[in-house]
Amino acid sequence: MSFGRRLRKKLFKRWARDAFFPAWRIQLLRWCGFRIGRDVYIADGFIIVEELAERDNLTIGDRASLAPRVTVVTSSHPNASRIGAVAPVARGPVDIGADAWIGTGAVLLPGTRIGRGAVVGANSVVSGEVPPLHIVAGQPARTIRVLEAPSGWE
């Protein structure tokens, strides 16, 4: 990815974080190359931690709702630290399924998959997979309840 494209992506992400209108936020994030479905709501303060050259590292399904200050991490490493040779590097896409609801301040770590209709509690830290219609909460997030499928759910 060229310097100009990385710079544009970084600017769009920064502007999207606190865009006044949620629709602007969605459009700016799409311009960054993130896959975002229809009727998605993303509140302000949304942070994406990633290597700027990565592609296809975030997908948000139709009608998903993300509360304020949600953080999505698709890559994490110690940068120039001397522990870089021994510290684990975490890298992986994050997939938020359709109709999911992510609570305020939640952190989604690399490789996380949130199932359709799942709910992530406020300030939870999620790694791995959350099955559809499960409510998870805590640090680390654990299932606290399973929802019944609403009528008309396929």
N, C-alpha and C positions, 0 to 999 in steps of 0.2 A: 504494500500500500504506500503510495507516494506521501511525501511530507504534507502537501496541500490537502490531500484527502484526510490524513490523520488530524491535521489542524482543524479542518471543517467539522469532523466528527466530534472532536473535543469541545469546540465552541457550541455546536448544536446540543450536546449533552448538558453543558453548563447552562445554556439558555432554557432548556427544557425543565431543569430542576425546579426553577421557580417561575415558570411562565404563568402569567396572570390567568389565562383561560386554559382549562384542561384540554380542550381540543387542540390548542397550539402545542401543548406538551406532547400529545400523541403524534402530531405531524412532525415535530422536530426529531423525535425518537425514530420515527419511520425513515426520515432522511438520513439518520445515522446507519441505517441498514438493519435495524431490529425488526423482527416479525411481530406485528401487533394486530390482533383481530378486530372485529367490529364491536362497537358499543363498549369498549374498554374504558374504565375510569382509573386514572393515575393521579393521586393527590400530589401536592407540592412536596418538595424535599426528596424526590426520588433520586437515588444514587446508584450508578452502575460502575463497579470497579472491574476493570478489564485491561487487557493489553489492547491498545488501539488498533493494531493490525488484525485482530481476530475478527472472524466473520461467523454469522449464524450461531452466535453464542447466547442469544436471548430470544425466547418465543413466549408471547402472551396470548392466550386463547380468547375467543369471543366472550364478551360480557364479564371478563375478570375485573375485579375491583382491588386496587392497591391503595391502602390508607397512607397518611402522611409519613414521611421519613423512612420508607422501606429502602433497604439496601440489598442489591443483588451483586454478588461477587462471582465473577467467572474465572478469575485467575488471581493467585496470591503467591508471592515469593519474597524472600528477604532482601531484594535489590542488591546493593553493594556490600551488604554486611559480610563479615568474615565467616559467619555460620552458613553462608550460601552453599558451600560444598556438602554440608551434612543435613541441612534443613530440608524438609519435604516441600516440594513445589506442588501447589494445588491448581488444577486447571480443568475446566469442564463447562459445558453449556448449562444454562438454567432454563427449564421449561415450566411455565405456569399454565395449567389447563383451563379450558373454558369454564366459566361460572365459578372460578375459585375466588376466595376472598382472603387477602393478605392483610393482617392487622398492623397497626401503627408500630413503627420501629422494628419490625421483623427483619432478620438478616437471613438471606438465602445464599448458602455457600456453593462453591463449584460442584457441578454434577447433580444438583437438586432437581427433582421432578415433582411438581405439585399436581395431583390428579384432579380430574374434573369435579367441580363442586366441593372441593376440599376447603377447609378453613384453617388458617394459621393464626394463632393468637398473638396479641400484641407483645412486642419485645422478645419473641421466640427466635431461636437460632436453629435453622433447619439445614440438615445435610442428608443426602440420600433421597429416598422416595417417600412421598405421602400418598397413600392410596386414595382413590376417588371417594368423596363424601365423608372423609375422616376429618375430625377436628383435632389439631395438634397444638400443643403449647409447651413452653418451658425452654430451658437451656441445658442440654439439648432438647429439642422438641420431641414429644412423645404423644401418642394417641390418647386422648382423654374421652372421646365419644365418637360414635359412628352415627351419621345421619341416615334417615330413611330417604329413599329416592322419592322426589316429589312426583305428583301425577303428571303424566306425559313425558317423563324422563326416559330416554331411550338407552 
